[in-house]
Amino acid sequence: MAKTTQRPWSSVPRPLYWLLAACLLLQLGWRLAQQHSPAQLRPLPAAPPAAVARLASLGEPLAMAKAMLLYLQSFEDQPGVSLPWRQLDYNRLAGWLETAQTLDPRSQYALVAASEVYAGVADPQRARRMLAFVAASFAADPDRRWPAMAQAALVAKHQLHDLPLALSYARQLRQLATGPQVPSWVREMEAFILQDMDQLDSARLVIGGLIASGQISDPHELAFLARQLDELAKQIAAKKAKMLP
């Protein structure tokens, strides 16, 4: 096992050294000022553009992305004040998440925070803003970012009760997330949402298309889908029988 060696402080680039020192002094000064001032709510500031944040990172964009996300995570707990998510400016919040995602495109942290944390706010408009951020990010790298998009579809269905929106996200998953590492159930979400919307013919077409395209290769999944097709055929026949005079 290789021995880990610690780099001396003398190896730290001088601009980064002075930047860290300035940050520490500012932090100490801010803490002292807070002790002598009444607690008050601070609004979330606008996020810096990605180009500015990258320049300020001094060649360490991944570290800057993590720092930005930690800043967001701690922003709700201000000295003497607790800030509920529903009071955050979600447009600015999306800006911070987008900048962090741009600096570290391989990380899933910003997308997880958006789809599983901030989208859980009891405010449909704010939740939709987070889902829109997830959907836009998903389109840029669908085979890597499908988990957040699948979660967005579930939030749209169960939390917002917006089946058309959930269907839109599920359809994008089926069409774009086609890599071998994407589970079969992700591509099948569209068919099940169509069934919930009573669009049985469309659900049967989607399932038939999945089978015919070869996207599903697992024998158990294929058998499951075949049973679903049989069940859909029975439901469609029963539905048509009810419509007869």
C-alpha positions in Angstrom: 0.0 0.0 0.0 1.5 3.3 -1.0 2.3 5.8 1.8 0.4 9.0 1.6 2.4 12.1 2.0 1.1 15.5 3.0 2.0 18.5 0.9 3.6 21.4 2.9 2.0 24.8 3.1 4.8 26.1 1.0 3.5 24.2 -2.0 0.2 26.0 -1.9 0.0 28.6 -4.7 0.4 32.1 -3.3 -2.9 33.5 -4.8 -4.9 30.5 -3.2 -3.1 31.1 0.1 -4.1 34.7 0.3 -7.6 33.9 -0.9 -8.0 31.3 2.0 -6.6 33.9 4.5 -9.1 36.5 3.3 -12.0 34.1 3.5 -11.1 33.3 7.1 -10.8 36.9 8.1 -14.2 37.7 6.4 -15.8 34.8 8.2 -14.4 35.8 11.6 -15.6 39.4 11.0 -19.0 38.3 9.9 -19.4 36.1 13.0 -18.4 39.0 15.3 -20.8 41.3 13.6 -23.6 38.8 14.0 -23.1 38.6 17.7 -23.8 42.3 18.1 -26.7 42.6 15.7 -30.3 41.4 15.9 -31.2 38.2 14.0 -32.7 38.9 10.6 -33.5 36.9 7.6 -31.0 37.2 4.7 -32.4 36.5 1.2 -30.5 34.1 -1.0 -28.2 36.1 -3.3 -28.0 35.6 -7.0 -25.6 32.8 -8.1 -22.4 33.9 -9.8 -22.2 33.0 -13.5 -20.4 29.7 -14.2 -17.5 31.6 -16.0 -17.0 33.8 -12.9 -17.1 30.9 -10.5 -14.7 29.0 -12.6 -12.2 31.9 -12.6 -12.6 32.3 -8.9 -11.9 28.6 -8.3 -8.2 29.2 -9.3 -8.2 26.0 -11.3 -10.2 23.9 -8.8 -13.8 23.9 -10.3 -14.8 20.7 -8.5 -13.9 22.1 -5.1 -15.8 25.3 -6.0 -18.9 23.3 -7.0 -18.8 21.5 -3.6 -18.3 24.7 -1.7 -21.3 26.3 -3.5 -23.5 23.3 -2.6 -22.4 23.3 1.0 -23.2 27.0 1.1 -26.7 26.3 -0.1 -27.1 23.4 2.4 -26.2 25.7 5.3 -28.1 28.8 4.1 -31.4 27.8 5.7 -29.8 27.8 9.2 -28.8 31.4 9.7 -27.7 32.8 13.1 -30.8 33.1 15.1 -33.1 32.5 12.1 -34.4 29.3 10.5 -35.3 29.7 6.9 -38.0 27.3 5.5 -37.4 26.2 1.9 -40.7 27.7 0.8 -39.3 31.2 1.5 -36.2 30.7 -0.7 -36.1 32.3 -4.1 -36.3 29.2 -6.2 -35.1 30.9 -9.4 -31.9 32.0 -7.6 -31.7 28.5 -6.0 -31.9 26.9 -9.5 -29.1 29.3 -10.5 -26.8 28.1 -7.8 -27.5 24.5 -8.6 -27.0 25.1 -12.3 -23.6 26.8 -11.8 -22.5 24.0 -9.5 -23.6 21.4 -12.1 -21.7 23.2 -14.8 -18.5 23.3 -12.7 -18.8 19.6 -11.9 -20.9 18.0 -14.6 -20.1 14.4 -13.5 -21.5 14.9 -10.0 -25.1 14.0 -9.2 -25.2 16.1 -6.0 -27.0 19.1 -7.5 -29.6 16.9 -9.2 -30.2 14.9 -6.1 -30.7 18.0 -4.0 -33.1 19.4 -6.6 -35.2 16.3 -7.2 -35.2 14.8 -3.7 -34.8 17.7 -1.3 -35.9 21.1 -2.7 -38.7 19.6 -4.9 -40.3 18.3 -1.7 -41.3 21.8 -0.7 -45.0 22.2 0.0 -45.3 24.7 -2.9 -46.2 23.4 -6.3 -44.7 26.4 -8.2 -41.4 26.0 -6.4 -41.4 22.2 -6.9 -42.0 22.7 -10.6 -39.1 25.0 -10.8 -36.8 22.3 -9.4 -38.3 19.7 -11.8 -37.6 22.0 -14.7 -34.0 22.3 -13.7 -33.7 18.5 -13.5 -35.3 18.0 -16.9 -33.0 20.5 -18.5 -29.9 19.0 -16.9 -31.1 15.4 -17.8 -31.2 16.2 -21.5 -27.5 17.1 -21.5 -26.4 13.7 -20.2 -29.4 11.3 -20.0 -27.5 8.0 -19.5 -25.8 9.4 -16.4 -28.6 11.6 -15.0 -31.6 9.3 -15.4 -32.0 8.7 -11.6 -32.9 12.4 -10.9 -35.2 12.4 -13.9 -37.0 9.3 -12.7 -37.4 10.9 -9.3 -38.8 14.0 -11.1 -41.4 11.9 -12.8 -42.4 10.3 -9.5 -42.7 13.8 -7.8 -44.8 15.0 -10.7 -47.1 12.0 -10.4 -47.5 11.5 -6.6 -46.7 15.0 -5.2 -48.0 17.3 -7.8 -50.7 14.9 -9.2 -49.8 16.1 -12.6 -49.9 13.0 -14.8 -49.3 14.9 -18.1 -46.0 16.3 -16.7 -45.1 12.9 -15.3 -45.8 11.3 -18.7 -43.6 13.9 -20.4 -40.7 13.1 -18.1 -41.2 9.3 -18.5 -41.3 9.7 -22.3 -38.0 11.5 -22.3 -36.5 8.8 -20.1 -37.6 6.1 -22.6 -36.4 8.1 -25.6 -33.1 9.4 -24.3 -31.9 7.1 -21.5 -31.0 4.2 -23.7 -27.6 3.1 -22.3 -27.1 -0.5 -21.0 -26.7 0.7 -17.4 -30.3 2.2 -17.4 -32.7 -0.3 -15.7 -35.6 -1.6 -17.6 -38.2 -0.2 -15.2 -37.1 3.3 -16.1 -38.1 2.8 -19.8 -41.3 1.2 -18.7 -42.5 4.1 -16.6 -44.2 5.7 -19.5 -46.5 2.7 -20.1 -47.6 2.6 -16.5 -48.4 6.3 -16.4 -50.4 5.9 -19.6 -52.4 3.2 -17.8 -53.0 5.5 -14.9 -54.3 8.0 -17.5 -56.6 5.3 -19.0 -54.7 5.6 -22.3 -54.7 1.8 -22.7 -54.0 1.7 -26.4 -51.1 4.0 -26.1 -49.7 2.0 -23.2 -50.0 -1.2 -25.3 -48.1 0.5 -28.1 -45.3 1.6 -25.8 -44.9 -1.9 -24.3 -45.0 -3.5 -27.7 -42.4 -1.1 -29.0 -40.1 -1.8 -26.1 -40.3 -5.5 -26.8 -39.9 -5.1 -30.6 -36.9 -2.7 -30.3 -34.8 -5.2 -28.3 -34.2 -2.6 -25.5 -35.5 -5.2 -23.0 -33.4 -8.3 -23.0 -34.0 -9.8 -19.6 -36.2 -12.9 -19.9 -38.1 -12.1 -16.7 -38.8 -8.6 -17.8 -39.9 -9.8 -21.2 -42.3 -12.3 -19.6 -43.6 -9.5 -17.3 -44.3 -7.2 -20.3 -46.0 -10.0 -22.2 -48.3 -10.5 -19.3 -48.9 -6.7 -19.2 -49.9 -6.8 -22.9 -52.4 -9.6 -22.3 -53.9 -7.7 -19.4 -54.1 -4.5 -21.4 -55.8 -6.4 -24.3 -58.4 -7.7 -21.8 -59.0 -4.2 -20.4 -59.3 -2.7 -23.8 -61.8 -5.4 -24.8 -63.9 -4.8 -21.6 -63.8 -1.1 -22.2 -65.1 -1.4 -25.7 -67.8 -3.9 -24.6 -69.1 -1.3 -22.2 -69.4 1.3 -25.0 -71.6 -1.0 -27.1 -75.4 -0.3 -27.0 
